Amino acid sequence: GKRFGMDALRALIRLHARETSREIVRVVIEAIREFRQDRPQEDDITIVILKVRSSGEANPVITSG
């Protein structure tokens, strides 16, 4: 099936970058649930949020591996 994708994940994290790490995780999991709809989950989900602060601003760093 179709994957959620890194582009969608990046956009979602950028949109919520000023939220707490806990809130970003909640938003991402909810978006994945909505994307899946009634289909079963086919893989594990691991989310790690690291906030890098420079000059008082949060700058999201998004990578996949």
All heavy atoms as a GROMACS GRO file, in nm:
protein
  518
    1GLY      N    1   0.081  -0.119   0.000
    1GLY     CA    2   0.000   0.000   0.000
    1GLY      C    3   0.085   0.125   0.000
    1GLY      O    4   0.207   0.122   0.010
    2LYS      N    5   0.019   0.235  -0.009
    2LYS     CA    6   0.085   0.365  -0.010
    2LYS      C    7   0.140   0.398   0.129
    2LYS      O    8   0.078   0.369   0.230
    2LYS     CB    9  -0.015   0.470  -0.055
    2LYS     CG   10   0.045   0.605  -0.076
    2LYS     CD   11  -0.058   0.704  -0.129
    2LYS     CE   12   0.006   0.840  -0.143
    2LYS     NZ   13  -0.089   0.941  -0.183
    3ARG      N   14   0.257   0.460   0.132
    3ARG     CA   15   0.320   0.499   0.258
    3ARG      C   16   0.286   0.643   0.294
    3ARG      O   17   0.258   0.724   0.208
    3ARG     CB   18   0.471   0.484   0.248
    3ARG     CG   19   0.515   0.343   0.236
    3ARG     CD   20   0.664   0.335   0.230
    3ARG     NE   21   0.706   0.197   0.230
    3ARG     CZ   22   0.814   0.153   0.289
    3ARG    NH1   23   0.894   0.237   0.348
    3ARG    NH2   24   0.845   0.026   0.286
    4PHE      N   25   0.294   0.672   0.424
    4PHE     CA   26   0.271   0.808   0.472
    4PHE      C   27   0.372   0.903   0.410
    4PHE      O   28   0.337   1.010   0.366
    4PHE     CB   29   0.277   0.810   0.625
    4PHE     CG   30   0.237   0.940   0.686
    4PHE    CD1   31   0.106   0.978   0.692
    4PHE    CD2   32   0.333   1.024   0.739
    4PHE    CE1   33   0.067   1.097   0.750
    4PHE    CE2   34   0.297   1.144   0.797
    4PHE     CZ   35   0.164   1.180   0.802
    5GLY      N   36   0.498   0.866   0.408
    5GLY     CA   37   0.601   0.942   0.336
    5GLY      C   38   0.671   1.048   0.418
    5GLY      O   39   0.614   1.111   0.506
    6MET      N   40   0.798   1.068   0.385
    6MET     CA   41   0.880   1.166   0.454
    6MET      C   42   0.836   1.309   0.426
    6MET      O   43   0.846   1.395   0.514
    6MET     CB   44   1.028   1.148   0.416
    6MET     CG   45   1.092   1.025   0.477
    6MET     SD   46   1.088   1.023   0.658
    6MET     CE   47   1.192   1.162   0.695
    7ASP      N   48   0.788   1.337   0.305
    7ASP     CA   49   0.743   1.473   0.275
    7ASP      C   50   0.626   1.513   0.365
    7ASP      O   51   0.623   1.624   0.419
    7ASP     CB   52   0.704   1.486   0.128
    7ASP     CG   53   0.824   1.480   0.035
    7ASP    OD1   54   0.938   1.504   0.082
    7ASP    OD2   55   0.805   1.451  -0.085
    8ALA      N   56   0.531   1.423   0.382
    8ALA     CA   57   0.417   1.450   0.470
    8ALA      C   58   0.463   1.466   0.614
    8ALA      O   59   0.416   1.556   0.686
    8ALA     CB   60   0.314   1.338   0.458
    9LEU      N   61   0.556   1.382   0.656
    9LEU     CA   62   0.608   1.390   0.793
    9LEU      C   63   0.682   1.522   0.816
    9LEU      O   64   0.660   1.590   0.917
    9LEU     CB   65   0.701   1.272   0.821
    9LEU     CG   66   0.761   1.265   0.960
    9LEU    CD1   67   0.652   1.254   1.066
    9LEU    CD2   68   0.857   1.147   0.971
   10ARG      N   69   0.768   1.560   0.721
   10ARG     CA   70   0.840   1.688   0.734
   10ARG      C   71   0.744   1.806   0.743
   10ARG      O   72   0.761   1.894   0.828
   10ARG     CB   73   0.932   1.707   0.614
   10ARG     CG   74   1.058   1.627   0.620
   10ARG     CD   75   1.150   1.662   0.501
   10ARG     NE   76   1.261   1.570   0.497
   10ARG     CZ   77   1.271   1.468   0.414
   10ARG    NH1   78   1.178   1.446   0.323
   10ARG    NH2   79   1.375   1.388   0.420
   11ALA      N   80   0.644   1.808   0.657
   11ALA     CA   81   0.548   1.919   0.657
   11ALA      C   82   0.474   1.925   0.790
   11ALA      O   83   0.454   2.034   0.846
   11ALA     CB   84   0.449   1.902   0.541
   12LEU      N   85   0.434   1.811   0.842
   12LEU     CA   86   0.362   1.805   0.969
   12LEU      C   87   0.449   1.854   1.084
   12LEU      O   88   0.404   1.934   1.168
   12LEU     CB   89   0.316   1.661   0.993
   12LEU     CG   90   0.218   1.636   1.104
   12LEU    CD1   91   0.088   1.713   1.081
   12LEU    CD2   92   0.190   1.488   1.116
   13ILE      N   93   0.573   1.810   1.087
   13ILE     CA   94   0.663   1.852   1.195
   13ILE      C   95   0.694   2.001   1.185
   13ILE      O   96   0.696   2.072   1.285
   13ILE     CB   97   0.791   1.766   1.196
   13ILE    CG1   98   0.755   1.624   1.240
   13ILE    CG2   99   0.897   1.826   1.288
   13ILE    CD1  100   0.867   1.525   1.230
   14ARG      N  101   0.717   2.050   1.065
   14ARG     CA  102   0.742   2.195   1.050
   14ARG      C  103   0.622   2.277   1.096
   14ARG      O  104   0.638   2.382   1.158
   14ARG     CB  105   0.777   2.226   0.905
   14ARG     CG  106   0.918   2.186   0.871
   14ARG     CD  107   0.959   2.235   0.733
   14ARG     NE  108   1.095   2.191   0.707
   14ARG     CZ  109   1.128   2.102   0.615
   14ARG    NH1  110   1.037   2.051   0.535
   14ARG    NH2  111   1.254   2.066   0.600
   15LEU      N  112   0.503   2.229   1.064
   15LEU     CA  113   0.380   2.299   1.103
   15LEU      C  114   0.367   2.308   1.255
   15LEU      O  115   0.316   2.406   1.309
   15LEU     CB  116   0.259   2.228   1.042
   15LEU     CG  117   0.123   2.289   1.068
   15LEU    CD1  118   0.112   2.428   1.003
   15LEU    CD2  119   0.014   2.198   1.014
   16HIS      N  120   0.416   2.207   1.325
   16HIS     CA  121   0.401   2.200   1.472
   16HIS      C  122   0.534   2.217   1.545
   16HIS      O  123   0.544   2.181   1.663
   16HIS     CB  124   0.336   2.067   1.509
   16HIS     CG  125   0.196   2.054   1.459
   16HIS    ND1  126   0.088   2.108   1.525
   16HIS    CD2  127   0.148   1.999   1.345
   16HIS    CE1  128  -0.021   2.083   1.456
   16HIS    NE2  129   0.012   2.018   1.346
   17ALA      N  130   0.634   2.273   1.481
   17ALA     CA  131   0.769   2.283   1.538
   17ALA      C  132   0.774   2.357   1.672
   17ALA      O  133   0.858   2.328   1.756
   17ALA     CB  134   0.864   2.349   1.439
   18ARG      N  135   0.685   2.449   1.693
   18ARG     CA  136   0.687   2.527   1.818
   18ARG      C  137   0.612   2.458   1.933
   18ARG      O  138   0.614   2.505   2.045
   18ARG     CB  139   0.629   2.665   1.795
   18ARG     CG  140   0.713   2.747   1.697
   18ARG     CD  141   0.671   2.892   1.699
   18ARG     NE  142   0.735   2.968   1.595
   18ARG     CZ  143   0.858   3.015   1.600
   18ARG    NH1  144   0.933   2.991   1.704
   18ARG    NH2  145   0.909   3.085   1.500
   19GLU      N  146   0.550   2.345   1.904
   19GLU     CA  147   0.480   2.267   2.007
   19GLU      C  148   0.582   2.188   2.090
   19GLU      O  149   0.698   2.176   2.052
   19GLU     CB  150   0.381   2.170   1.941
   19GLU     CG  151   0.277   2.233   1.853
   19GLU     CD  152   0.175   2.316   1.929
   19GLU    OE1  153   0.155   2.289   2.050
   19GLU    OE2  154   0.116   2.405   1.869
   20THR      N  155   0.536   2.130   2.199
   20THR     CA  156   0.623   2.045   2.279
   20THR      C  157   0.651   1.916   2.201
   20THR      O  158   0.576   1.879   2.110
   20THR     CB  159   0.557   2.007   2.412
   20THR    OG1  160   0.440   1.928   2.385
   20THR    CG2  161   0.520   2.130   2.494
   21SER      N  162   0.757   1.848   2.239
   21SER     CA  163   0.789   1.720   2.176
   21SER      C  164   0.674   1.622   2.192
   21SER      O  165   0.638   1.550   2.098
   21SER     CB  166   0.916   1.661   2.239
   21SER     OG  167   1.026   1.745   2.214
   22ARG      N  168   0.615   1.618   2.308
   22ARG     CA  169   0.501   1.528   2.334
   22ARG      C  170   0.385   1.558   2.240
   22ARG      O  171   0.322   1.467   2.187
   22ARG     CB  172   0.457   1.542   2.479
   22ARG     CG  173   0.347   1.445   2.520
   22ARG     CD  174   0.310   1.463   2.666
   22ARG     NE  175   0.425   1.447   2.752
   22ARG     CZ  176   0.452   1.337   2.822
   22ARG    NH1  177   0.371   1.235   2.817
   22ARG    NH2  178   0.559   1.331   2.898
   23GLU      N  179   0.357   1.685   2.217
   23GLU     CA  180   0.247   1.724   2.128
   23GLU      C  181   0.279   1.687   1.983
   23GLU      O  182   0.191   1.643   1.909
   23GLU     CB  183   0.219   1.874   2.140
   23GLU     CG  184   0.107   1.923   2.053
   23GLU     CD  185  -0.030   1.864   2.083
   23GLU    OE1  186  -0.048   1.798   2.188
   23GLU    OE2  187  -0.120   1.882   2.000
   24ILE      N  188   0.404   1.704   1.942
   24ILE     CA  189   0.442   1.666   1.805
   24ILE      C  190   0.422   1.516   1.785
   24ILE      O  191   0.368   1.474   1.683
   24ILE     CB  192   0.587   1.707   1.776
   24ILE    CG1  193   0.599   1.860   1.773
   24ILE    CG2  194   0.634   1.648   1.643
   24ILE    CD1  195   0.742   1.911   1.768
   25VAL      N  196   0.462   1.434   1.883
   25VAL     CA  197   0.441   1.290   1.874
   25VAL      C  198   0.292   1.261   1.862
   25VAL      O  199   0.250   1.180   1.778
   25VAL     CB  200   0.503   1.217   1.995
   25VAL    CG1  201   0.458   1.071   2.000
   25VAL    CG2  202   0.654   1.225   1.990
   26ARG      N  203   0.209   1.325   1.943
   26ARG     CA  204   0.065   1.303   1.940
   26ARG      C  205   0.008   1.336   1.803
   26ARG      O  206  -0.070   1.260   1.745
   26ARG     CB  207  -0.006   1.386   2.047
   26ARG     CG  208  -0.155   1.353   2.061
   26ARG     CD  209  -0.230   1.460   2.139
   26ARG     NE  210  -0.237   1.586   2.067
   26ARG     CZ  211  -0.314   1.610   1.961
   26ARG    NH1  212  -0.390   1.516   1.910
   26ARG    NH2  213  -0.315   1.729   1.904
   27VAL      N  214   0.049   1.450   1.746
   27VAL     CA  215  -0.001   1.495   1.616
   27VAL      C  216   0.041   1.398   1.506
   27VAL      O  217  -0.038   1.364   1.418
   27VAL     CB  218   0.049   1.638   1.587
   27VAL    CG1  219   0.029   1.677   1.442
   27VAL    CG2  220  -0.019   1.738   1.678
   28VAL      N  221   0.166   1.352   1.511
   28VAL     CA  222   0.215   1.260   1.409
   28VAL      C  223   0.139   1.127   1.416
   28VAL      O  224   0.095   1.075   1.313
   28VAL     CB  225   0.368   1.237   1.423
   28VAL    CG1  226   0.415   1.121   1.338
   28VAL    CG2  227   0.443   1.365   1.388
   29ILE      N  228   0.122   1.073   1.535
   29ILE     CA  229   0.050   0.946   1.549
   29ILE      C  230  -0.094   0.961   1.501
   29ILE      O  231  -0.146   0.874   1.431
   29ILE     CB  232   0.057   0.895   1.694
   29ILE    CG1  233   0.200   0.850   1.724
   29ILE    CG2  234  -0.042   0.782   1.718
   29ILE    CD1  235   0.226   0.813   1.867
   30GLU      N  236  -0.158   1.070   1.535
   30GLU     CA  237  -0.296   1.094   1.490
   30GLU      C  238  -0.303   1.104   1.338
   30GLU      O  239  -0.394   1.049   1.275
   30GLU     CB  240  -0.352   1.220   1.555
   30GLU     CG  241  -0.495   1.250   1.516
   30GLU     CD  242  -0.593   1.141   1.558
   30GLU    OE1  243  -0.569   1.071   1.658
   30GLU    OE2  244  -0.696   1.125   1.489
   31ALA      N  245  -0.208   1.174   1.277
   31ALA     CA  246  -0.206   1.187   1.130
   31ALA      C  247  -0.186   1.051   1.064
   31ALA      O  248  -0.249   1.021   0.961
   31ALA     CB  249  -0.097   1.284   1.088
   32ILE      N  250  -0.100   0.968   1.122
   32ILE     CA  251  -0.078   0.834   1.067
   32ILE      C  252  -0.205   0.750   1.080
   32ILE      O  253  -0.243   0.679   0.987
   32ILE     CB  254   0.042   0.765   1.136
   32ILE    CG1  255   0.171   0.838   1.097
   32ILE    CG2  256   0.049   0.617   1.100
   32ILE    CD1  257   0.292   0.798   1.179
   33ARG      N  258  -0.272   0.760   1.193
   33ARG     CA  259  -0.400   0.686   1.211
   33ARG      C  260  -0.503   0.730   1.108
   33ARG      O  261  -0.574   0.647   1.051
   33ARG     CB  262  -0.453   0.709   1.352
   33ARG     CG  263  -0.382   0.630   1.456
   33ARG     CD  264  -0.450   0.643   1.591
   33ARG     NE  265  -0.373   0.570   1.691
   33ARG     CZ  266  -0.349   0.616   1.813
   33ARG    NH1  267  -0.397   0.732   1.852
   33ARG    NH2  268  -0.279   0.544   1.896
   34GLU      N  269  -0.513   0.860   1.086
   34GLU     CA  270  -0.608   0.910   0.986
   34GLU      C  271  -0.570   0.862   0.846
   34GLU      O  272  -0.657   0.828   0.766
   34GLU     CB  273  -0.613   1.063   0.990
   34GLU     CG  274  -0.684   1.118   1.111
   34GLU     CD  275  -0.684   1.269   1.116
   34GLU    OE1  276  -0.658   1.334   1.012
   34GLU    OE2  277  -0.709   1.323   1.225
   35PHE      N  278  -0.442   0.860   0.816
   35PHE     CA  279  -0.393   0.815   0.686
   35PHE      C  280  -0.427   0.667   0.664
   35PHE      O  281  -0.470   0.627   0.556
   35PHE     CB  282  -0.242   0.837   0.676
   35PHE     CG  283  -0.180   0.787   0.549
   35PHE    CD1  284  -0.188   0.862   0.433
   35PHE    CD2  285  -0.116   0.665   0.546
   35PHE    CE1  286  -0.131   0.816   0.315
   35PHE    CE2  287  -0.059   0.618   0.428
   35PHE     CZ  288  -0.067   0.693   0.314
   36ARG      N  289  -0.406   0.586   0.767
   36ARG     CA  290  -0.432   0.442   0.758
   36ARG      C  291  -0.579   0.410   0.744
   36ARG      O  292  -0.615   0.306   0.689
   36ARG     CB  293  -0.382   0.372   0.885
   36ARG     CG  294  -0.243   0.328   0.882
   36ARG     CD  295  -0.207   0.230   0.994
   36ARG     NE  296  -0.311   0.196   1.088
   36ARG     CZ  297  -0.306   0.219   1.218
   36ARG    NH1  298  -0.202   0.277   1.271
   36ARG    NH2  299  -0.404   0.183   1.297
   37GLN      N  300  -0.663   0.496   0.801
   37GLN     CA  301  -0.807   0.472   0.808
   37GLN      C  302  -0.833   0.339   0.878
   37GLN      O  303  -0.786   0.321   0.989
   37GLN     CB  304  -0.870   0.480   0.670
   37GLN     CG  305  -0.854   0.617   0.608
   37GLN     CD  306  -0.901   0.623   0.466
   37GLN    OE1  307  -0.914   0.522   0.397
   37GLN    NE2  308  -0.927   0.743   0.418
   38ASP      N  309  -0.903   0.247   0.815
   38ASP     CA  310  -0.937   0.119   0.879
   38ASP      C  311  -0.838   0.007   0.846
   38ASP      O  312  -0.858  -0.106   0.887
   38ASP     CB  313  -1.078   0.076   0.838
   38ASP     CG  314  -1.184   0.169   0.893
   38ASP    OD1  315  -1.160   0.228   1.000
   38ASP    OD2  316  -1.290   0.182   0.831
   39ARG      N  317  -0.733   0.041   0.772
   39ARG     CA  318  -0.634  -0.061   0.735
   39ARG      C  319  -0.548  -0.096   0.856
   39ARG      O  320  -0.516  -0.009   0.937
   39ARG     CB  321  -0.546  -0.011   0.621
   39ARG     CG  322  -0.621   0.011   0.491
   39ARG     CD  323  -0.528   0.054   0.379
   39ARG     NE  324  -0.444   0.169   0.413
   39ARG     CZ  325  -0.472   0.295   0.378
   39ARG    NH1  326  -0.580   0.324   0.310
   39ARG    NH2  327  -0.392   0.392   0.412
   40PRO      N  328  -0.507  -0.222   0.867
   40PRO     CA  329  -0.421  -0.260   0.981
   40PRO      C  330  -0.282  -0.199   0.967
   40PRO      O  331  -0.235  -0.175   0.856
   40PRO     CB  332  -0.414  -0.413   0.970
   40PRO     CG  333  -0.446  -0.444   0.828
   40PRO     CD  334  -0.538  -0.335   0.780
   41GLN      N  335  -0.219  -0.176   1.080
   41GLN     CA  336  -0.082  -0.124   1.080
   41GLN      C  337   0.010  -0.235   1.033
   41GLN      O  338   0.006  -0.346   1.083
   41GLN     CB  339  -0.046  -0.079   1.221
   41GLN     CG  340   0.091  -0.016   1.230
   41GLN     CD  341   0.115   0.043   1.367
   41GLN    OE1  342   0.024   0.098   1.426
   41GLN    NE2  343   0.236   0.030   1.416
   42GLU      N  344   0.096  -0.204   0.935
   42GLU     CA  345   0.181  -0.305   0.874
   42GLU      C  346   0.324  -0.304   0.928
   42GLU      O  347   0.401  -0.394   0.898
   42GLU     CB  348   0.185  -0.286   0.722
   42GLU     CG  349   0.049  -0.308   0.657
   42GLU     CD  350   0.053  -0.286   0.508
   42GLU    OE1  351   0.162  -0.264   0.452
   42GLU    OE2  352  -0.054  -0.292   0.446
   43ASP      N  353   0.362  -0.204   1.004
   43ASP     CA  354   0.500  -0.194   1.050
   43ASP      C  355   0.502  -0.124   1.186
   43ASP      O  356   0.405  -0.062   1.227
   43ASP     CB  357   0.583  -0.117   0.948
   43ASP     CG  358   0.732  -0.152   0.954
   43ASP    OD1  359   0.774  -0.221   1.048
   43ASP    OD2  360   0.805  -0.109   0.865
   44ASP      N  361   0.615  -0.135   1.254
   44ASP     CA  362   0.634  -0.064   1.380
   44ASP      C  363   0.644   0.085   1.355
   44ASP      O  364   0.681   0.128   1.247
   44ASP     CB  365   0.762  -0.109   1.450
   44ASP     CG  366   0.759  -0.255   1.491
   44ASP    OD1  367   0.648  -0.310   1.500
   44ASP    OD2  368   0.866  -0.312   1.514
   45ILE      N  369   0.613   0.163   1.458
   45ILE     CA  370   0.630   0.308   1.452
   45ILE      C  371   0.722   0.347   1.568
   45ILE      O  372   0.693   0.315   1.683
   45ILE     CB  373   0.495   0.382   1.466
   45ILE    CG1  374   0.403   0.346   1.349
   45ILE    CG2  375   0.518   0.532   1.475
   45ILE    CD1  376   0.264   0.404   1.361
   46THR      N  377   0.831   0.413   1.535
   46THR     CA  378   0.921   0.467   1.635
   46THR      C  379   0.938   0.615   1.606
   46THR      O  380   0.970   0.653   1.493
   46THR     CB  381   1.059   0.399   1.630
   46THR    OG1  382   1.041   0.258   1.651
   46THR    CG2  383   1.152   0.456   1.736
   47ILE      N  384   0.912   0.698   1.704
   47ILE     CA  385   0.924   0.843   1.686
   47ILE      C  386   1.018   0.898   1.793
   47ILE      O  387   0.998   0.872   1.911
   47ILE     CB  388   0.787   0.912   1.698
   47ILE    CG1  389   0.691   0.857   1.593
   47ILE    CG2  390   0.802   1.064   1.684
   47ILE    CD1  391   0.549   0.907   1.608
   48VAL      N  392   1.118   0.971   1.749
   48VAL     CA  393   1.210   1.040   1.840
   48VAL      C  394   1.210   1.186   1.797
   48VAL      O  395   1.238   1.218   1.682
   48VAL     CB  396   1.353   0.982   1.832
   48VAL    CG1  397   1.446   1.061   1.922
   48VAL    CG2  398   1.353   0.834   1.867
   49ILE      N  399   1.178   1.273   1.887
   49ILE     CA  400   1.177   1.417   1.860
   49ILE      C  401   1.294   1.481   1.934
   49ILE      O  402   1.306   1.467   2.056
   49ILE     CB  403   1.045   1.483   1.908
   49ILE    CG1  404   0.924   1.419   1.842
   49ILE    CG2  405   1.049   1.634   1.885
   49ILE    CD1  406   0.912   1.443   1.695
   50LEU      N  407   1.381   1.547   1.860
   50LEU     CA  408   1.491   1.623   1.918
   50LEU      C  409   1.475   1.768   1.877
   50LEU      O  410   1.461   1.796   1.759
   50LEU     CB  411   1.626   1.572   1.866
   50LEU     CG  412   1.659   1.426   1.894
   50LEU    CD1  413   1.788   1.388   1.823
   50LEU    CD2  414   1.673   1.403   2.043
   51LYS      N  415   1.475   1.855   1.971
   51LYS     CA  416   1.464   1.997   1.940
   51LYS      C  417   1.601   2.061   1.956
   51LYS      O  418   1.665   2.051   2.060
   51LYS     CB  419   1.363   2.064   2.031
   51LYS     CG  420   1.221   2.020   1.999
   51LYS     CD  421   1.126   2.120   2.055
   51LYS     CE  422   0.989   2.094   1.998
   51LYS     NZ  423   0.904   2.209   2.010
   52VAL      N  424   1.646   2.127   1.850
   52VAL     CA  425   1.773   2.198   1.849
   52VAL      C  426   1.743   2.346   1.862
   52VAL      O  427   1.669   2.401   1.781
   52VAL     CB  428   1.851   2.169   1.719
   52VAL    CG1  429   1.982   2.246   1.717
   52VAL    CG2  430   1.874   2.020   1.703
   53ARG      N  431   1.798   2.407   1.961
   53ARG     CA  432   1.770   2.549   1.984
   53ARG      C  433   1.893   2.632   1.949
   53ARG      O  434   2.003   2.603   1.993
   53ARG     CB  435   1.728   2.574   2.127
   53ARG     CG  436   1.600   2.501   2.161
   53ARG     CD  437   1.532   2.565   2.278
   53ARG     NE  438   1.413   2.494   2.312
   53ARG     CZ  439   1.292   2.524   2.265
   53ARG    NH1  440   1.278   2.624   2.181
   53ARG    NH2  441   1.187   2.456   2.302
   54SER      N  442   1.869   2.735   1.870
   54SER     CA  443   1.974   2.827   1.832
   54SER      C  444   1.915   2.967   1.838
   54SER      O  445   1.813   2.994   1.774
   54SER     CB  446   2.023   2.795   1.690
   54SER     OG  447   2.113   2.892   1.648
   55SER      N  448   1.973   3.055   1.914
   55SER     CA  449   1.922   3.192   1.931
   55SER      C  450   1.777   3.193   1.978
   55SER      O  451   1.698   3.275   1.936
   55SER     CB  452   1.934   3.269   1.798
   55SER     OG  453   2.066   3.271   1.754
   56GLY      N  454   1.741   3.093   2.060
   56GLY     CA  455   1.607   3.091   2.116
   56GLY      C  456   1.499   3.036   2.024
   56GLY      O  457   1.385   3.030   2.060
   57GLU      N  458   1.532   2.996   1.903
   57GLU     CA  459   1.434   2.944   1.808
   57GLU      C  460   1.449   2.794   1.794
   57GLU      O  461   1.561   2.743   1.788
   57GLU     CB  462   1.449   3.010   1.672
   57GLU     CG  463   1.413   3.157   1.669
   57GLU     CD  464   1.267   3.182   1.695
   57GLU    OE1  465   1.182   3.106   1.640
   57GLU    OE2  466   1.235   3.276   1.768
   58ALA      N  467   1.338   2.722   1.784
   58ALA     CA  468   1.342   2.578   1.758
   58ALA      C  469   1.358   2.555   1.609
   58ALA      O  470   1.286   2.614   1.529
   58ALA     CB  471   1.215   2.512   1.809
   59ASN      N  472   1.454   2.472   1.571
   59ASN     CA  473   1.477   2.439   1.431
   59ASN      C  474   1.463   2.288   1.414
   59ASN      O  475   1.550   2.214   1.458
   59ASN     CB  476   1.619   2.482   1.388
   59ASN     CG  477   1.638   2.630   1.401
   59ASN    OD1  478   1.562   2.707   1.348
   59ASN    ND2  479   1.739   2.670   1.478
   60PRO      N  480   1.354   2.242   1.353
   60PRO     CA  481   1.336   2.098   1.340
   60PRO      C  482   1.439   2.036   1.246
   60PRO      O  483   1.469   2.091   1.140
   60PRO     CB  484   1.195   2.085   1.282
   60PRO     CG  485   1.164   2.215   1.220
   60PRO     CD  486   1.245   2.317   1.293
   61VAL      N  487   1.496   1.925   1.288
   61VAL     CA  488   1.589   1.847   1.205
   61VAL      C  489   1.520   1.715   1.178
   61VAL      O  490   1.488   1.641   1.270
   61VAL     CB  491   1.722   1.824   1.279
   61VAL    CG1  492   1.814   1.739   1.196
   61VAL    CG2  493   1.787   1.957   1.315
   62ILE      N  494   1.493   1.686   1.050
   62ILE     CA  495   1.414   1.570   1.015
   62ILE      C  496   1.498   1.479   0.926
   62ILE      O  497   1.539   1.517   0.818
   62ILE     CB  498   1.285   1.613   0.943
   62ILE    CG1  499   1.208   1.713   1.030
   62ILE    CG2  500   1.199   1.491   0.909
   62ILE    CD1  501   1.103   1.789   0.957
   63THR      N  502   1.521   1.358   0.975
   63THR     CA  503   1.597   1.261   0.897
   63THR      C  504   1.526   1.126   0.904
   63THR      O  505   1.441   1.104   0.987
   63THR     CB  506   1.740   1.244   0.952
   63THR    OG1  507   1.733   1.192   1.084
   63THR    CG2  508   1.816   1.375   0.951
   64SER      N  509   1.564   1.039   0.815
   64SER     CA  510   1.514   0.901   0.820
   64SER      C  511   1.633   0.809   0.806
   64SER      O  512   1.736   0.845   0.751
   64SER     CB  513   1.412   0.876   0.710
   64SER     OG  514   1.474   0.882   0.583
   65GLY      N  515   1.616   0.689   0.855
   65GLY     CA  516   1.728   0.598   0.847
   65GLY      C  517   1.686   0.455   0.838
   65GLY      O  518   1.579   0.414   0.839
   0.00000   0.00000   0.00000
